[in-house]
Amino acid sequence: MKKLTKFTLLTLITCSLLGCYNKEKLKENIQKEYDRVRSLNKSKGDFCYFLGSVKLPYTDEPVLESDSQWTVWNKEDLTRTLPLFAELGLLSQTPVEGQSGIYRYDLTDLGREYWHQSIDNRGNSGRKPFYNSSFCYGPKKIVKVTDITEKTYEKGRFTGRKETQVNVKIDYQVLDTPDWALNGQDKINELYGRNSVLLPNRTYPDTIIFIKGDDGELYHHKSLGYLLMKP
């Protein structure tokens, strides 16, 4: 089990015969894991629109010849994401005096309600940290587990050795999709991709891949965290 220690343990609920799964208990455990991770991340919900690496308040910065490729991409993303969320009311957009087309952005009261930021200091070697910034909404509600299948691979893609994958298909709904997302869904979908706005009262399918350990328990190869949508 040494190669599975990096996976997040999720309690396996089995039937007493034939190694079958109790779908209702598995649904409850998956829901608890989503709720636990959301609480740890302190995010508003499980669906997030990534703005870029930006610390607010922020003033538009031109692309410089000395910029790294990553910095160029980040600045380009911000020229698209910040004006959109200013239009939706989550950011203020104030013209900078004497600089045509240059704006200063900051959070509005509405924006603070949905704002989520993770600060990444890894690999910076003394440089400034990355302020990965998003607007999040919609806690995920697991409606039901619809199907569970197992398949064993001689060389698994997660452990590199013989591995049994357990594919758990679920149906879920999104709670509390805010008005700003519904009213701006055409523009959000245009920037973040088709169906980027998760609608209320609609059921969506998903598949969660677990690894069945040698001890008979289920392990997940990544945390059941929020979905980060990028422009």
Backbone torsions as a table, in degrees:
resi	resn	phi	psi	omega
1	MET	NA	1.0	-176.3
2	LYS	-59.4	-37.0	-177.0
3	LYS	-76.2	-5.6	178.9
4	LEU	-103.4	-0.7	-176.0
5	THR	-64.4	-21.5	179.6
6	LYS	-77.3	-11.7	-179.3
7	PHE	-83.1	149.9	176.0
8	THR	-79.6	124.8	-177.3
9	LEU	-74.0	132.4	173.4
10	LEU	-126.2	128.2	-175.0
11	THR	-58.4	131.3	177.8
12	LEU	-90.8	127.8	176.6
13	ILE	-106.2	116.3	-178.7
14	THR	-117.6	154.3	171.8
15	CYS	-77.8	162.7	-177.4
16	SER	-75.0	-18.5	-178.7
17	LEU	-122.0	144.5	169.5
18	LEU	64.8	8.6	177.9
19	GLY	65.7	25.1	-178.0
20	CYS	-77.9	171.0	-175.5
21	TYR	-112.7	143.4	173.4
22	ASN	-87.3	102.4	-173.4
23	LYS	-61.4	-38.6	-177.4
24	GLU	-66.6	-43.3	178.7
25	LYS	-69.1	-35.4	177.5
26	LEU	-65.8	-39.7	176.1
27	LYS	-59.6	-44.4	-179.8
28	GLU	-61.8	-41.5	-179.2
29	ASN	-69.3	-37.6	176.3
30	ILE	-64.4	-43.3	178.0
31	GLN	-60.5	-44.2	179.6
32	LYS	-61.1	-37.1	-179.5
33	GLU	-69.1	-41.8	175.0
34	TYR	-59.8	-45.2	-179.3
35	ASP	-64.3	-39.3	-179.5
36	ARG	-65.0	-46.5	-178.6
37	VAL	-66.3	-39.2	178.0
38	ARG	-61.5	-40.6	178.7
39	SER	-65.3	-40.3	178.8
40	LEU	-66.0	-40.3	-178.8
41	ASN	-77.5	-16.1	-178.2
42	LYS	57.7	38.5	178.0
43	SER	-96.6	154.7	-178.5
44	LYS	-66.8	-33.9	-177.1
45	GLY	-160.4	-168.1	-174.6
46	ASP	-100.4	5.2	-178.6
47	PHE	-131.5	117.8	-170.2
48	CYS	-127.1	136.3	173.4
49	TYR	-98.0	114.8	-177.4
50	PHE	-78.0	127.4	179.1
51	LEU	-87.3	-37.5	-173.1
52	GLY	137.9	-174.1	174.6
53	SER	-88.9	107.0	-174.2
54	VAL	-153.2	135.6	175.1
55	LYS	-108.9	119.4	-177.6
56	LEU	-90.1	146.7	-0.2
57	PRO	-70.0	152.7	-174.5
58	TYR	-136.6	137.4	175.1
59	THR	-111.3	136.0	-179.6
60	ASP	-45.7	134.5	178.4
61	GLU	-119.8	129.6	178.4
62	PRO	-70.1	155.4	174.5
63	VAL	-74.2	131.4	-179.0
64	LEU	-109.0	153.1	178.3
65	GLU	-61.4	-28.1	-177.8
66	SER	-82.4	-7.1	-177.8
67	ASP	-66.7	142.6	171.9
68	SER	-70.5	164.7	179.6
69	GLN	-61.0	-39.6	178.6
70	TRP	-61.4	-42.3	-179.7
71	THR	-64.2	-39.5	177.2
72	VAL	-61.1	-48.1	-180.0
73	TRP	-61.4	-41.5	-178.7
74	ASN	-64.2	-44.8	179.1
75	LYS	-63.9	-38.1	178.2
76	GLU	-64.6	-40.4	177.3
77	ASP	-61.7	-43.3	-177.4
78	LEU	-64.5	-30.4	178.0
79	THR	-68.4	-16.0	178.3
80	ARG	-102.7	-39.9	-174.6
81	THR	-78.0	-43.3	-175.6
82	LEU	-63.5	-46.7	177.6
83	PRO	-61.2	-35.2	-179.8
84	LEU	-63.4	-48.3	-176.6
85	PHE	-76.8	-18.5	168.6
86	ALA	-68.6	-41.4	178.2
87	GLU	-64.1	-32.8	-179.2
88	LEU	-83.8	-4.7	173.9
89	GLY	94.8	7.0	-179.1
90	LEU	-92.1	-16.8	177.9
91	LEU	-129.7	148.6	168.0
92	SER	-89.2	150.1	-178.8
93	GLN	-133.2	106.1	-174.5
94	THR	-114.7	123.9	178.1
95	PRO	-61.0	140.4	176.1
96	VAL	-86.8	124.1	-175.1
97	GLU	-59.8	130.3	176.2
98	GLY	81.0	3.0	-179.9
99	GLN	-129.1	94.4	-176.0
100	SER	-60.4	130.2	176.9
101	GLY	78.6	5.0	179.8
102	ILE	-106.5	131.4	-175.5
103	TYR	-127.4	155.6	173.9
104	ARG	-109.9	131.2	-176.5
105	TYR	-114.8	143.9	174.5
106	ASP	-152.0	164.3	-179.3
107	LEU	-73.4	140.1	168.8
108	THR	-89.7	175.9	176.1
109	ASP	-60.3	-40.0	178.0
110	LEU	-64.3	-42.9	-179.6
111	GLY	-62.3	-38.5	179.6
112	ARG	-61.8	-29.5	-179.2
113	GLU	-66.5	-31.5	-174.0
114	TYR	-113.1	1.5	-175.4
115	TRP	-70.5	138.1	174.0
116	HIS	-140.3	132.3	-179.4
117	GLN	-137.5	131.0	173.1
118	SER	-115.6	132.2	-177.0
119	ILE	-99.9	120.9	-176.1
120	ASP	-108.5	112.5	178.7
121	ASN	-101.8	0.7	-173.1
122	ARG	-69.1	135.0	172.2
123	GLY	66.3	22.0	-176.2
124	ASN	-88.1	-17.1	177.9
125	SER	50.4	46.8	177.2
126	GLY	88.4	-6.9	178.5
127	ARG	-77.7	172.8	-179.3
128	LYS	-65.4	145.5	179.7
129	PRO	-70.7	163.1	175.4
130	PHE	-91.6	125.3	176.8
131	TYR	-99.6	88.2	-176.8
132	ASN	-78.3	115.0	-166.5
133	SER	-119.3	139.5	-176.1
134	SER	-147.9	164.6	165.7
135	PHE	-113.1	128.3	-173.7
136	CYS	-124.2	151.2	176.3
137	TYR	-156.5	174.5	166.4
138	GLY	71.4	74.8	170.1
139	PRO	-52.6	141.7	-179.3
140	LYS	-86.3	131.1	175.9
141	LYS	-111.8	117.9	178.6
142	ILE	-76.1	119.6	-179.2
143	VAL	-82.6	-48.3	179.1
144	LYS	-167.0	158.3	168.7
145	VAL	-90.7	120.4	-174.1
146	THR	-94.0	-28.9	-177.1
147	ASP	-162.5	149.9	177.2
148	ILE	-136.3	125.6	178.4
149	THR	-130.9	150.5	177.6
150	GLU	-120.2	144.4	173.2
151	LYS	-147.7	132.9	-178.6
152	THR	-103.2	133.7	179.5
153	TYR	-116.4	139.7	178.3
154	GLU	-65.6	-33.0	174.9
155	LYS	-134.3	100.7	-175.7
156	GLY	-75.9	153.0	-177.7
157	ARG	-77.6	-14.7	-178.7
158	PHE	-99.9	-34.7	-177.0
159	THR	-108.0	-18.7	-178.5
160	GLY	78.2	7.2	177.0
161	ARG	-137.9	-172.9	179.7
162	LYS	-56.0	130.8	-167.6
163	GLU	-148.6	134.7	174.6
164	THR	-105.4	117.4	177.8
165	GLN	-95.4	136.9	177.5
166	VAL	-114.7	111.5	-179.4
167	ASN	-94.0	116.1	-179.0
168	VAL	-107.2	113.0	178.4
169	LYS	-91.1	132.2	-178.1
170	ILE	-127.6	159.2	164.8
171	ASP	-111.9	137.4	179.0
172	TYR	-139.2	160.5	173.3
173	GLN	-123.5	163.1	-178.8
174	VAL	-111.6	125.5	-179.0
175	LEU	-92.3	139.9	168.5
176	ASP	62.3	47.1	171.1
177	THR	-64.6	122.1	-172.8
178	PRO	-74.7	160.2	-179.3
179	ASP	-60.7	-37.0	-177.2
180	TRP	-63.0	-32.5	177.8
181	ALA	-74.6	-40.9	179.7
182	LEU	-67.0	-43.9	-179.0
183	ASN	-68.9	-29.5	-178.1
184	GLY	-104.1	17.6	-170.9
185	GLN	-62.0	-34.3	179.9
186	ASP	-63.7	-44.9	-178.7
187	LYS	-73.2	-35.3	177.1
188	ILE	-66.2	-44.3	178.9
189	ASN	-63.5	-33.9	179.1
190	GLU	-66.4	-37.5	-177.3
191	LEU	-85.3	-39.8	-173.2
192	TYR	-102.9	-3.4	178.6
193	GLY	110.0	155.7	-177.6
194	ARG	-56.1	138.2	178.1
195	ASN	62.1	31.4	177.8
196	SER	-74.4	-22.4	177.3
197	VAL	-90.8	119.0	179.8
198	LEU	-85.5	122.4	-170.7
199	LEU	-92.4	149.2	177.4
200	PRO	-72.7	156.8	176.4
201	ASN	59.2	27.8	176.1
202	ARG	-127.4	140.4	-178.9
203	THR	-99.9	132.1	-178.4
204	TYR	-118.0	144.5	176.4
205	PRO	-92.5	154.7	174.5
206	ASP	-156.3	160.8	176.3
207	THR	-127.5	129.4	177.8
208	ILE	-109.8	128.3	-178.5
209	ILE	-99.4	122.7	174.5
210	PHE	-111.9	160.1	172.4
211	ILE	-109.3	129.0	176.3
212	LYS	-87.8	114.8	-176.1
213	GLY	-76.5	168.9	176.7
214	ASP	-61.5	-23.5	178.8
215	ASP	-85.0	2.4	178.2
216	GLY	84.5	1.6	179.3
217	GLU	-97.9	163.8	-179.1
218	LEU	-95.9	138.2	175.9
219	TYR	-125.9	145.4	178.0
220	HIS	-106.7	136.2	-175.1
221	HIS	-78.8	-10.6	173.7
222	LYS	-151.3	158.0	-177.1
223	SER	-66.0	145.5	175.7
224	LEU	-82.1	67.6	-177.0
225	GLY	-98.0	-167.7	-175.7
226	TYR	-71.8	154.2	174.7
227	LEU	-85.3	118.2	-178.0
228	LEU	-100.3	111.9	-179.5
229	MET	-96.2	128.9	-176.9
230	LYS	-110.0	149.0	-179.5
231	PRO	-70.6	NA	NA
